[in-house]
Amino acid sequence: MRFLEELDPEQREAVTHGEGPLLVVAGAGSGKTRVLTYRIAWLLASRRAQAHNILAVTFTNKAAREMAERVEKLLGGPLRGGFVGTFHRFALTLLRQHPEKVGLPSRFAIADEEEQRRLVDQVLKELGIPATQLSPRTARAAISRWKNGSAGLGSDVLLAVLARYQERLKEAGAVDFDDMLVLGVKLLSEEAHVRQSLRQRFTYFLVDEFQDTNPVQMELLRHLAGPNPNLTAVGDEDQSIYRFRGAELEHILRFEHTYPGAKVLTLGNNYRSAEPILQAAAAVIAHNSRRRPKVLRSRGGHGEPVRVLAAADESDEASLVVADIRRERAAGRTSIAVLFRINALSRPFEAELVRWGVPYRVVGGVRFWDRAEVRDALAYLRLVANPDDGLAFVRVVNVPARGLGAVTLERLQQAARALGCSLPEASRRLPETLTPRAREALAQFWQLVDFLRQRANDPLRQLVTELLQRSGLTAQYDSRDEEDRARLANLDQLVSAAAEAEQRGLTLTSFLDEVALLSDADAETAPQSVLLSTLHAAKGLEFDVVYLVGLEEGLLPLMRGEEAELSDEEEERRLLYVGMTRARKKLVLTWARTRRLHGETRTTRPCRFLAELPPDVRREGVTPLPQPRWAPPPHPQPRQEAPSQAIADNGFRPGMKVEHPTFGRGVVLQVQASGAQTRVVVFFDRAGKKTLLPSVVTLKVLTSPRG
């Protein structure tokens, strides 16, 4: 096994661990993924296990895919029979095999995040609960925490919302993401033969990012692995930043208590960050009390000193950062990220990057799979796979428009309750309470679905192509319109995705399951673009150059009340540590002396964690730049014929500060032309990004990019 020679002594000891539980404390950049993949390869190469004996779980599909690919490369062949995936994917696999044992229909649907939001909103309206008493977002978060076992509901109102929400999911024949884990635990706890069968099959367990596990995931693992398993858990308490999702830091801190006799190894070499970055991050995280003391040794070289910049305001902060980004790109560095605590801080950086023509990508933007036209097509496919999918039915029964509006849906819901059946089944029966026109439209809708169901076993690409043509999803868009062309291009990409899934041997159901389990963390990053991201979303990524911005009291640590608990402060410090250790070669920390946020300008104080940095960190106070704020760039913007015409005709330019009577103040990010209409993309302080027609709405120009 020559691949063992590629490991340092600490990694090799973890990889070749024999029997019993093992915790590998893997600090930032110390090679945790390498340990996991090499351990799987070692178990197989040493014949301690066969592929079907191995269960490895991590937290994103992307990480699981990379893990499997690395193992296959080490072994020189495919990894068949084992499971490498997320907790949710494993639970879903179990539920697909035994749906009836947990009270699910055989072809249950998965409610995505938008459908969950819509259901909660519907429930609150049904129960007469105003948003001022309980917002949909708060209700969803509370339900999720309760399902994950990390908190109680705490009120009769939330109990009522939960009960009605579960009723609506059951009526739709659906589960949400949290239900997958909860029902997976229920299945294993109540069905001894299923539990024993899995224990006989899986004899080695590997868990990545162990510090991020929540109680229900630990319960699932306990039922699978038993009290004294061959478990390799890899994680780092210093990078535990998902308490708001139910993650329990105690799981990693009390590992030896949970598994008596467990071995604990610490990886001490950091292969990512230069020495100044690592020393600065270590100085900060050392102030946390709930952690194992550890020393990381940099293998990334000496590098540049860490810098702290104090800007005059958020505009100066963006100008300074983007000017430095342009210097880095000119020097050949393109792996660059701007990280912040909350999304609202991205606006001035987007405007400044647009002004200088620097390509960028915002993590958390609308994913391909979340775009309306793609979701519409997927909803049709879900009905083809399961005609009782009530959530998919509601989404597309009137897409394209068939005259089946809110009144028709309300009458169908009343009929479904009266008949004691699902909403789709009630619509098939064409209740007499509907108008003749609505009955005819529903009949045609189901004729289409039934036609497609007869072709459900056709090649996926062929099925999707047939669906797009016969449903009218493509015909509703005008190829002469710029935005409609983008939607048509997305539908073309869906056909390509179906073809790729077909080549991988996926069925329609497995294709839909795979799409439902995708998350923001699975998105690919454009290599030449500057990445704008929250600190949470940047977990697991690394860049040559990192700018951590908005490091001010109230933003980091983020204040949710008058007083923050110590545990909150320690998690916020871990969040800063995670952000700092994303950097390989250069790290810049910035804060602004005044900041306009949520429509108010306030004087700020630097983040308390900045005082914990070592003395060799360079601290620079910055005054406002002497040149005009919106001086034109020294090089021309990329040529774009239609937008340039729109700019000349309309007078709006990227970088302009404008005011809208409803949305308030914002900055023009982009000007688009489409036929006779000009669209202006504006990022508003209060309302976020909006696309407006200046010919219809009033936009008051506050400042010009010409200065």
For each residue, the residues with C-beta under 8 A, 3 or more apart:
1: 4 41 42 45 46
2: 5
3: 6 7 38 41 74
4: 1 7 12 15 16 38 42
5: 2
6: 3 38
7: 3 4 11 12 15 34 38
8: 11 12 31 269
9: 12 13
10: 13 14 265 266 267 268 269
11: 7 8 14 15 31 34 35 38 267
12: 4 7 8 9 15 16
13: 9 10 16 17 265
14: 10 11 17 22 24 35 39 232 265 267
15: 4 7 11 12 35 38 39 42
16: 4 12 13 42
17: 13 14 22 39 232 263 265
18:
19: 230
20: 228 230 261 262 263
21: 228 229 230 231 232 233 255 259 261 262 263
22: 14 17 231 232 233 262 263 264 265
23: 210 233 234 235 252 255 256 262 263 264 265
24: 14 32 35 232 233 234 235 265 266 267
25: 235 236 237 252 264 265 266 267 292 294
26: 30 31 32 35 234 235 236 267
27: 30 236 238 266 267 268 270 294 296
28: 236 238 239 270 272 273 281 296 577 578 581
29: 270 271 272 273 296 300 542 581
30: 26 27 267 268 269 270 271 296
31: 8 11 26 34 35 267 269 271
32: 24 26 35 36 208 234 235 236 267
33: 36 37 63 66 67 70 208
34: 7 11 31 37 38
35: 11 14 15 24 26 31 32 38 39 234 267
36: 32 33 39 40 56 67 206 208 232 234
37: 33 34 40 41 67 70 71 74
38: 3 4 6 7 11 15 34 35 41 42 74
39: 14 15 17 35 36 42 43 206 232
40: 36 37 43 44 54 56 67 71 79 82 84 206
41: 1 3 37 38 44 45 71 74 75
42: 1 4 15 16 38 39 45 46 48
43: 39 40 46 48 49 54 204
44: 40 41 47 48 49 50 51 54 71 75
45: 1 41 42 75
46: 1 42 43
47: 44
48: 42 43 44 204
49: 43 44 53 54 203 204
50: 44 53 81
51: 44 54 79 80 81 82
52: 81 82 201
53: 49 50 82 201 202 203 204
54: 40 43 44 49 51 82 83 84 202 204 206
55: 82 83 90 202 204 205 206 224
56: 36 40 64 67 82 83 84 85 205 206 207 208
57: 64 83 85 86 87 90 205 206 207 208
58: 63 64 67 84 85 86 207 208 209
59: 63 86 87 208 209 212 521
60: 63 64 86 519 521 522 540
61: 64 65 85 86 89 514 517 518 519 522
62: 65 66 521 522
63: 33 58 59 60 66 67 208 521 540
64: 56 57 58 60 61 67 68 84 85 86 89
65: 61 62 68 69
66: 33 62 63 69 70
67: 33 36 37 40 56 58 63 64 70 71 84 208
68: 64 65 71 72 79 84
69: 65 66 72 73
70: 33 37 66 67 73 74
71: 37 40 41 44 67 68 74 75 79 84
72: 68 69 75 76 77 78 79
73: 69 70 76
74: 3 37 38 41 70 71
75: 41 44 45 71 72 79
76: 72 73
77: 72
78: 72
79: 40 51 68 71 72 75 82 84
80: 51
81: 50 51 52
82: 40 51 52 53 54 55 56 79
83: 54 55 56 57 90 93 202
84: 40 54 56 58 64 67 68 71 79
85: 56 57 58 61 64 89 90
86: 57 58 59 60 61 64 89 90 517
87: 57 59 90 91 181 217 220
88: 91 92 177 180 181 517
89: 61 64 85 86 92 93 517
90: 55 57 83 85 86 87 93 94 184 220
91: 87 88 94 95 180 181 183 184 220
92: 88 89 95 96 110 180 513 517
93: 83 89 90 96 97
94: 90 91 97 98 184 187 188 194
95: 91 92 98 99 102 104 108 175 180 183 184 187
96: 92 93 99 509 513
97: 93 94
98: 94 95 101 102 187 191 194
99: 95 96 102 104 105 106 108
100: 103 104 106
101: 98 187 190 191 194
102: 95 98 99 183 186 187
103: 100
104: 95 99 100 108 173 175 183
105: 99 108 173 386 388
106: 99 100
107: 173 385 386 388 389 509
108: 95 99 104 105 173 174 175 386
109: 172 173 174 175 382 386 389 390 391 392
110: 92 174 175 176 177 180 512 513 516 517
111: 115 116 119 169 172 174 175 176 391
112: 115 116 516
113: 116 117
114: 117 118 370 375
115: 111 112 118 119 174 391 395
116: 111 112 113 119 120 140 176
117: 113 114 120 121 136 137 140
118: 114 115 121 122
119: 111 115 116 122 123 165 168 169 172 391
120: 116 117 123 124 136 139 140 143 161 165
121: 117 118 124 125 136
122: 118 119 125 126 168
123: 119 120 126 127 139 161 164 165 168
124: 120 121 127 129 131 134 136 139 161
125: 121 122 128 129
126: 122 123 164
127: 123 124 160 161 164
128: 125
129: 124 125 133 134 157 161
130: 133 134
131: 124 134 135 136
132:
133: 129 130 157
134: 124 129 130 131 138 139 157 158 161
135: 131 138 139
136: 117 120 121 124 131 139 140
137: 117 140 141
138: 134 135 141 142
139: 120 123 124 134 135 136 142 143 158 161
140: 116 117 120 136 137 143 144
141: 137 138 144 145 244
142: 138 139 145 146 151 153 154 158
143: 120 139 140 146 147 153 158 161 162 165 178
144: 140 141 147 148 178 245 246
145: 141 142 148 150 151 246
146: 142 143 149 150 151 152 153 158 162
147: 143 144 178 179 181 182 216
148: 144 145 178 181 214 215 216 217 245 246
149: 146 214 215 216 219 246
150: 145 146 214 215 246 247 248
151: 142 145 146 154 246
152: 146
153: 142 143 146 158 159 162
154: 142 151 158
155: 158 159
156: 159 160
157: 129 133 134 160 161
158: 134 139 142 143 146 153 154 155 161 162
159: 153 155 156 162 163
160: 127 156 157 163 164
161: 120 123 124 127 129 134 139 143 157 158 164 165
162: 143 146 153 158 159 165 166
163: 159 160 166 167
164: 123 126 127 160 161 167 168
165: 119 120 123 143 161 162 168 169
166: 162 163 169 170
167: 163 164 170 171
168: 119 122 123 164 165 171 172
169: 111 119 165 166 172 174 175 176 179
170: 166 167 173
171: 167 168 390 416 422 423
172: 109 111 119 168 169 389 390 391 422 423
173: 104 105 107 108 109 170 386 388 389 390 422
174: 108 109 110 111 115 169 389 390 391
175: 95 104 108 109 110 111 169 179 180 183
176: 110 111 116 169 179 180
177: 88 110 180 181
178: 143 144 147 148 181 182 216
179: 147 169 175 176 182 183
180: 88 91 92 95 110 175 176 177 183 184
181: 87 88 91 147 148 177 178 184 185 216 217 220
182: 147 178 179 185 186 216
183: 91 95 102 104 175 179 180 186 187
184: 90 91 94 95 180 181 187 188 220
185: 181 182 188 189 216 219 220 223
186: 102 182 183 189 190
187: 94 95 98 101 102 183 184 190 191 194
188: 94 184 185 191 194 195 198 220 223 224
189: 185 186 195 223
190: 101 186 187
191: 98 101 187 188 194 195
192: 195 196
193: 196 197
194: 94 98 101 187 188 191 197 198
195: 188 189 191 192 198 199 223 224
196: 192 193 199 200
197: 193 194 200 201
198: 188 194 195 201 202 224
199: 195 196 202 224 225 226
200: 196 197
201: 52 53 197 198
202: 53 54 55 83 198 199 205 224 225
203: 49 53 230
204: 43 48 49 53 54 55 230 232
205: 55 56 57 202 221 224 225 229 230 231 232
206: 36 39 40 54 55 56 57 231 232 233 234
207: 56 57 58 210 213 221 231 232 233 234 235
208: 32 33 36 56 57 58 59 63 67 234 235
209: 58 59 212 213 234 235
210: 23 207 213 233 234 235 251 252 255
211: 235 236 237 239 240 247 249 251 252
212: 59 209 235 240 242 245 247
213: 207 209 210 217 218 221 247 248 251
214: 148 149 150 217 218 245 246 247 248
215: 148 149 150 218 219 246 248
216: 147 148 149 178 181 182 185 219 220 246
217: 87 148 181 213 214 220 221
218: 213 214 215 221 222 248 251
219: 149 185 215 216 222 223
220: 87 90 91 181 184 185 188 216 217 223 224
221: 205 207 213 217 218 224 225 231
222: 218 219 225 226 227
223: 185 188 189 195 219 220
224: 55 188 195 198 199 202 205 220 221
225: 199 202 205 221 222 229 230 231
226: 199 222 229
227: 222 259
228: 20 21 259 261
229: 21 205 225 226 259
230: 19 20 21 203 204 205 225
231: 21 22 205 206 207 221 225 259
232: 14 17 21 22 24 36 39 204 205 206 207
233: 21 22 23 24 206 207 210 252 255
234: 23 24 26 32 35 36 206 207 208 209 210
235: 23 24 25 26 32 207 208 209 210 211 212 239 240 252
236: 25 26 27 28 32 211 239 240 252
237: 25 211 240 249 252 253 290 291 292
238: 27 28 285 288 291 294 574 577
239: 28 211 235 236 539 574 577 578
240: 211 212 235 236 237 243 247 249 252 571 574
241: 247 535 536 539 571 574 575 578
242: 212 245 246 247 536
243: 240 246 247 248 249 567 571
244: 141
245: 144 148 212 214 242
246: 144 145 148 149 150 151 214 215 216 242 243
247: 150 211 212 213 214 240 241 242 243
248: 150 213 214 215 218 243 251
249: 211 237 240 243 252 253 290
250: 253 254
251: 210 211 213 218 248 254 255 258
252: 23 25 210 211 233 235 236 237 240 249 255
253: 237 249 250 290 291 292
254: 250 251 257 258
255: 21 23 210 233 251 252 258 259 262 264
256: 23 259 260 262 264
257: 254 260
258: 251 254 255 262
259: 21 227 228 229 231 255 256 262
260: 256 257
261: 20 21 228
262: 20 21 22 23 255 256 258 259
263: 17 20 21 22 23
264: 22 23 25 255 256
265: 10 13 14 17 22 23 24 25
266: 10 24 25 27 292 294
267: 10 11 14 24 25 26 27 30 31 32 35
268: 10 27 30 294 295 296 297
269: 8 10 30 31 296 297 299
270: 27 28 29 30 273 278 296 297 298 299 300
271: 29 30 31 299 300
272: 28 29 300 542 581 584
273: 28 29 270 277 278 281 298 300 303 581 583 584
274: 277 278 298 300 301 302 303 304 584 585 586
275: 278 279 298 300 301 302 303
276: 279 280 302 303 304 305 306 587 616 617
277: 273 274 280 281 298 300 303 306 580 581 583 584 586 587
278: 270 273 274 275 281 282 296 298 300 581
279: 275 276 282 283 298 614 616
280: 276 277 283 284 306 580 587 613 614 617
281: 28 273 277 278 284 285 577 580 581
282: 278 279 285 286 295 296
283: 279 280 286 612 613 614
284: 280 281 287 573 576 577 580 609 612 613
285: 238 281 282 288 291 573 574 577
286: 282 283 612
287: 284 573 609 612
288: 238 285 291 570 573 574
289: 566 570
290: 237 249 253 567 570
291: 237 238 253 285 288 294
292: 25 237 253 266
293:
294: 25 27 238 266 268 291
295: 268 282
296: 27 28 29 30 268 269 270 278 282
297: 268 269 270
298: 270 273 274 275 277 278 279 301
299: 269 270 271
300: 29 270 271 272 273 274 275 277 278 303 584 585
301: 274 275 298
302: 274 275 276
303: 273 274 275 276 277 300 585 586
304: 274 276 307 585 586
305: 276 616 617 618
306: 276 277 280 587 588 589 613 617 618
307: 304 587 588 589 617 618 619 620
308: 588 589 590 591 610 613 617 618 619 620
309: 317 320 588 589 590 591 620 622
310: 590 591 592 593 606 619 620 621 622
311: 314 316 317 320 590 591 592 593 622
312: 316 592 593 594 622 623 624
313: 316 317 592 593 594 595 596 624
314: 311 317 318 345 348 550 592 595 596 597
315: 318 319 348 629
316: 311 312 313 319 320 592 622 624 625
317: 309 311 313 314 320 321 348 549 550 590 591 592
318: 314 315 321 322 348 349 351 352
319: 315 316 322 323 352 625 629
320: 309 311 316 317 323 324 590 622 625
321: 317 318 324 325 338 349 352 547 549 588 590
322: 318 319 325 326 349 352 353 355 356 358
323: 319 320 326 327
324: 320 321 327 328 547 588
325: 321 322 328 329 336 338 353 358 530 545 547
326: 322 323 329 330 356 358
327: 323 324 330 331
328: 324 325 331 333 336 544 545 586
329: 325 326 332 333 334 336 358
330: 326 327
331: 327 328
332: 329
333: 328 329 336 544 545 585
334: 329 527 528
335: 527 543 544 545 584
336: 325 328 329 333 530 531 543 544 545 546 547
337: 530 531 532 533 538 541 543 545 546 547 582
338: 321 325 346 349 530 531 532 533 547 549
339: 533 534 535 538 546 547 548 549 579 582
340: 343 345 346 532 533 534 535 548 549 550
341: 345 534 535 550 555 556 558 575
342: 345 534 550 555 558
343: 340 346 364 534
344: 347 597 598 685
345: 314 340 341 342 348 349 549 550 555 597
346: 338 340 343 349 350 362 532
347: 344 350 351 666 667 683 685
348: 314 315 317 318 345 351 352 667
349: 318 321 322 338 345 346 352 353 360 532 549
350: 346 347 353 354 360 362 532 667 669 683
351: 318 347 348 354 355 654 655 667 668 669 683
352: 318 319 321 322 348 349 355 356 655
353: 322 325 349 350 356 358 359 360 530
354: 350 351 357 358 654 655 669 670
355: 322 351 352 630 633 654 655 705
356: 322 326 352 353 633
357: 354 633 635 637 638
358: 322 325 326 329 353 354 530
359: 353 526 528 529 530
360: 349 350 353 529 530 531 532
361: 365 525 526 529 530 531 532
362: 346 350 365 532 533
363: 520 523 531 532 533 534 537 538
364: 343 520 533 534 537
365: 361 362
366: 370 371
367: 370 371 518 520 523
368: 371 374 490 493
369: 374 375 378 515 518
370: 114 366 367 374 375
371: 366 367 368 374 375 487 490
372: 375 376 487
373: 376 377 473 477 487 490 491
374: 368 369 370 371 377 378 490 491 494
375: 114 369 370 371 372 378 379 395
376: 372 373 379 380 395 396 399 473
377: 373 374 380 381 464 467 468 471 473 491 494
378: 369 374 375 381 382 392 494 512 515
379: 375 376 382 383 389 391 392 393 395 396 399
380: 376 377 383 384 392 396 449 452 467 471 473
381: 377 378 384 385 463 464 467 508 511 512
382: 109 378 379 385 386 389 391 392 512
383: 379 380 386 387 389 392 393 396 424 449
384: 380 381 387 449 452 453 456 463 467 508
385: 107 381 382 389 456 508 509 512
386: 105 107 108 109 173 382 383 389 392
387: 383 384 424 449 453
388: 105 107 173 422 424 425
389: 107 109 172 173 174 379 382 383 385 386 392 393 424
390: 109 171 172 173 174 393 394 422 423 424
391: 109 111 115 119 172 174 379 382 394 395
392: 109 378 379 380 382 383 386 389 395 396
393: 379 383 389 390 396 397 423 424 427
394: 390 391 397 409 423
395: 115 375 376 379 391 392 399
396: 376 379 380 383 392 393 399 471
397: 393 394 402 404 409 427 442 445
398: 401 402 403 404 405
399: 376 379 395 396 473
400: 471 472 473 475 476
401: 398
402: 397 398 441 444 445
403: 398 408 437 438 441
404: 397 398 408 409 438 441 442 445
405: 398 408 409
406: 409 410
407: 410 411
408: 403 404 405 411 412 434 435 438
409: 394 397 404 405 406 412 413
410: 406 407 413 414
411: 407 408 414 415 431 433 434
412: 408 409 415 416 423 426 427 431 434
413: 409 410 416 417 423 426
414: 410 411 417 418 433
415: 411 412 418 419 426 429 431 433
416: 171 412 413 419 420 421 422 423 425 426
417: 413 414 420
418: 414 415
419: 415 416 425 426 429
420: 416 417
421: 416 425 426 429
422: 171 172 173 388 390 416 425 426
423: 171 172 390 393 394 412 413 416 426 427
424: 383 387 388 389 390 393 427 428
425: 388 416 419 421 422 428 429
426: 412 413 415 416 419 421 422 423 429 431
427: 393 397 412 423 424 430 442 445 446
428: 424 425 442 446
429: 415 419 421 425 426
430: 427 434 439 442 443
431: 411 412 415 426 434
432:
433: 411 414 415
434: 408 411 412 430 431 438 439 442
435: 408 438 439
436: 439 440
437: 403 440 441
438: 403 404 408 434 435 441 442
439: 430 434 435 436 442 443
440: 436 437 443 444
441: 402 403 404 437 438 444 445
442: 397 404 427 428 430 434 438 439 445 446
443: 430 439 440 446 447
444: 402 440 441 447 448
445: 397 402 404 427 441 442 448 449
446: 427 428 442 443 449 450
447: 443 444 450 451
448: 444 445 451 452 470 471
449: 380 383 384 387 445 446 452 453
450: 446 447 453 454
451: 447 448 454 455 470
452: 380 384 448 449 455 456 463 466 467 470
453: 384 387 449 450 456
454: 450 451
455: 451 452 458 462 463 466
456: 384 385 452 453 463 508
457:
458: 455 462 463 466
459: 462 463 502
460: 463 464 498 499 501 502 506 508 511
461: 464 465 495 498 499 502
462: 455 458 459 465 466
463: 381 384 452 455 456 458 459 460 466 467 498 508
464: 377 381 460 461 467 468 494 495 498
465: 461 462 468 469 495
466: 452 455 458 462 463 469 470
467: 377 380 381 384 452 463 464 470 471 473
468: 377 464 465 471 473 474 491 494 495
469: 465 466 474 475
470: 448 451 452 466 467
471: 377 380 396 400 448 467 468
472: 400 475 476
473: 373 376 377 380 399 400 467 468 476 491
474: 468 469 477 488 491
475: 400 469 472
476: 400 472 473
477: 373 474 481 484 485 487 488
478: 481 484
479: 484 485 488
480: 484 485 675
481: 477 478 484 485 674 675
482: 485 486 642 672 673 674
483: 486 487 674
484: 477 478 479 480 481 487 488
485: 477 479 480 481 482 488 489
486: 482 483 489 490
487: 371 372 373 477 483 484 490 491
488: 474 477 479 484 485 491 492
489: 485 486 492 493
490: 368 371 373 374 486 487 493 494
491: 373 374 377 468 473 474 487 488 494 495
492: 488 489 495 496
493: 368 489 490 496 497
494: 374 377 378 464 468 490 491 497 498
495: 461 464 465 468 491 492 498 499
496: 492 493 499 500
497: 493 494 500 501
498: 460 461 463 464 494 495 501 502 511
499: 460 461 495 496 502 503
500: 496 497 503 504
501: 460 497 498 504 506 511 514
502: 459 460 461 498 499 505 506
503: 499 500
504: 500 501
505: 502
506: 460 501 502 510 511 514
507: 510 511
508: 381 384 385 456 460 463 511 512
509: 96 107 385 512 513
510: 506 507 513 514
511: 381 460 498 501 506 507 508 514 515
512: 110 378 381 382 385 508 509 515 516
513: 92 96 110 509 510 516 517
514: 61 501 506 510 511 517 518
515: 369 378 511 512 518
516: 110 112 512 513
517: 61 86 88 89 92 110 513 514
518: 61 367 369 514 515 522
519: 60 61 522
520: 363 364 367 523 537
521: 59 60 62 63 537 539 540
522: 60 61 62 518 519
523: 363 367 520
524:
525: 361 529 531 541
526: 359 361 529
527: 334 335
528: 334 359
529: 359 360 361 525 526
530: 325 336 337 338 353 358 359 360 361
531: 336 337 338 360 361 363 525 538 541 543
532: 337 338 340 346 349 350 360 361 362 363
533: 337 338 339 340 362 363 364 537 538 541
534: 339 340 341 342 343 363 364 537 538
535: 241 339 340 341 538 539 548 575 576 578 579
536: 241 242 539 575
537: 363 364 520 521 533 534
538: 337 339 363 531 533 534 535 541 578 579 582
539: 239 241 521 535 536 578
540: 60 63 521
541: 337 525 531 533 538 582
542: 29 272 582 583 584
543: 335 336 337 531 546 582 583 584
544: 328 333 335 336 583 584 585 586
545: 325 328 333 335 336 337 583 585 586 587 588
546: 336 337 339 543 579 580 582 583 586 587 588
547: 321 324 325 336 337 338 339 588 590
548: 339 340 535 551 576 579 580 587 588 589 590
549: 317 321 338 339 340 345 349 590 591
550: 314 317 340 341 342 345 555 556 590 591 592 595
551: 548 555 556 576 589 590 591 606 607 609 610
552: 555 556 591 592 595 604 605 606 607
553: 557 559 604 605 606 607 608
554: 558 559 604
555: 341 342 345 550 551 552 558 607
556: 341 550 551 552 572 575 576 607 609
557: 553 564 568 569 572 573 607 608 609
558: 341 342 554 555 572
559: 553 554 564
560: 564 568
561: 564
562:
563:
564: 557 559 560 561 568 569 572
565: 568 569
566: 289 569 570
567: 243 290 570 571
568: 557 560 564 565 571 572
569: 557 564 565 566 572 573
570: 288 289 290 566 567 573 574
571: 240 241 243 567 568 574 575
572: 556 557 558 564 568 569 575 576 609
573: 284 285 287 288 557 569 570 576 577 609
574: 238 239 240 241 285 288 570 571 577 578
575: 241 341 535 536 556 571 572 578 579
576: 284 535 548 551 556 572 573 579 580 607 609
577: 28 238 239 281 284 285 573 574 580 581
578: 28 239 241 535 538 539 574 575 581 582
579: 339 535 538 546 548 575 576 582
580: 277 280 281 284 546 548 576 577 583 587 589
581: 28 29 272 273 277 278 281 577 578
582: 337 339 538 541 542 543 546 578 579
583: 273 277 542 543 544 545 546 580 586 587
584: 272 273 274 277 300 335 542 543 544
585: 274 300 303 304 333 544 545
586: 274 277 303 304 328 544 545 546 583
587: 276 277 280 306 307 545 546 548 580 583
588: 306 307 308 309 321 324 545 546 547 548
589: 306 307 308 309 548 551 580 610 613
590: 308 309 310 311 317 320 321 547 548 549 550 551
591: 308 309 310 311 317 549 550 551 552 604 606 607 610
592: 310 311 312 313 314 316 317 550 552 595 604
593: 310 311 312 313 603 604
594: 312 313 601 602 603 604
595: 313 314 550 552 592 601 602 604
596: 313 314 599 600 601 602 685
597: 314 344 345 600 602 685
598: 344 685 686
599: 596 664 665 685 686
600: 596 597
601: 594 595 596
602: 594 595 596 597
603: 593 594
604: 552 553 554 591 592 593 594 595
605: 552 553
606: 310 551 552 553 591 610 611
607: 551 552 553 555 556 557 576 591 610
608: 553 557 611 612
609: 284 287 551 556 557 572 573 576 612 613
610: 308 551 589 591 606 607 613
611: 606 608
612: 283 284 286 287 608 609
613: 280 283 284 306 308 589 609 610 617
614: 279 280 283 617
615:
616: 276 279 305
617: 276 280 305 306 307 308 613 614
618: 305 306 307 308
619: 307 308 310
620: 307 308 309 310
621: 310
622: 309 310 311 312 316 320
623: 312
624: 312 313 316
625: 316 319 320 629
626:
627: 631
628: 631 707
629: 315 319 625 703 707
630: 355 655 656 703 704 705 706 707
631: 627 628 707
632: 705 706
633: 355 356 357 636 637
634:
635: 357
636: 633 639
637: 357 633 640
638: 357
639: 636 644
640: 637 643 644
641: 644 645
642: 482 645 646 672 673 674
643: 640 646 647 670 671 672 673
644: 639 640 641 647 648
645: 641 642 648 649 673
646: 642 643 649 650 652 671 672 673 678
647: 643 644 650 651 652 653 671
648: 644 645
649: 645 646 678
650: 646 647 671 678 680 694
651: 647 701
652: 646 647 656 658 668 671 678 680 694 699 701
653: 647 656 668 671 704 705 706
654: 351 354 355 668 669 670 671 705
655: 351 352 354 355 630 667 668 705
656: 630 652 653 667 668 701 702 703 704 705
657: 665 666 667 668 701 702 703
658: 652 665 666 667 668 682 699 700 701 702
659: 664 665 666 699 700 702
660: 663 664 666 682 684 690 692 697 698 699 700
661: 698
662: 687
663: 660 666 682 684 686 687 690
664: 599 659 660 684 685 686 687
665: 599 657 658 659 684 685 702
666: 347 657 658 659 660 663 682 683 684 685 687 690
667: 347 348 350 351 655 656 657 658 682 683
668: 351 652 653 654 655 656 657 658 671 680 681 682
669: 350 351 354 654 681 682 683 689
670: 354 643 654 680 681
671: 643 646 647 650 652 653 654 668 678 679 680 681
672: 482 642 643 646 678 679 680 681 691
673: 482 642 643 645 646 677 678 679
674: 481 482 483 642 677 678 679
675: 480 481
676:
677: 673 674 693 695
678: 646 649 650 652 671 672 673 674 693 694 695
679: 671 672 673 674 691 692 693
680: 650 652 668 670 671 672 691 692 693 694 699
681: 668 669 670 671 672 689 690 691 692
682: 658 660 663 666 667 668 669 689 690 691 692 699
683: 347 350 351 666 667 669 688 689 690
684: 660 663 664 665 666 687 688 689 690
685: 344 347 596 597 598 599 664 665 666
686: 598 599 663 664
687: 662 663 664 666 684 690
688: 683 684
689: 669 681 682 683 684
690: 660 663 666 681 682 683 684 687
691: 672 679 680 681 682
692: 660 679 680 681 682 696 697 699
693: 677 678 679 680 696 697
694: 650 652 678 680 697 699
695: 677 678
696: 692 693
697: 660 692 693 694
698: 660 661
699: 652 658 659 660 680 682 692 694
700: 658 659 660
701: 651 652 656 657 658 704
702: 656 657 658 659 665
703: 629 630 656 657
704: 630 653 656 701 707
705: 355 630 632 653 654 655 656
706: 630 632 653
707: 628 629 630 631 704
